Amino acid sequence: MEKMSALQQKMEDSFVEFCEKHGHEPRYANCEIEWQDDHDTCDVVFKLSCDVDESEDDKIFYYCNSVKDLQAMTEKGSEDFVITDIYSFEGDLL
C-alpha cells in the first residue's frame, strides 16, 4: 500500500471524524485548489458523488465518487488543478 501524503492523511482523518460525529458520510468537501497553468489558488466545493442536482450545480466545482478520488486529486494527474488543502467536510452545501 502506498504511503499517504500529509494532505491525504488530513483528508482521511477529517472524513473519519465527520462520519463518527454525524453517523453518515459527508456529501461535500471544501478545498483549496491550485491551477496547473498559472499556479493561482482558489477555494472550491467538491461533491462526493456524481449525482448532479440542478439547484446546486453552479456551486459545485467538481464531482467525484469518494474520498479516495478526492485524495487522488492531491497529486498531479489528468486534471488541470491539484487540491492543495482541505478545510472541511460537510453534510449540506453551505
Secondary structure by P-SEA (a helix, b strand, c coil): cccccaaaaaaaaaaaaaaaaccccccbbbbbbbbccccbbbbbbbbcccccccccccccccccccaaaaaaacccccccbbbccccccccccc
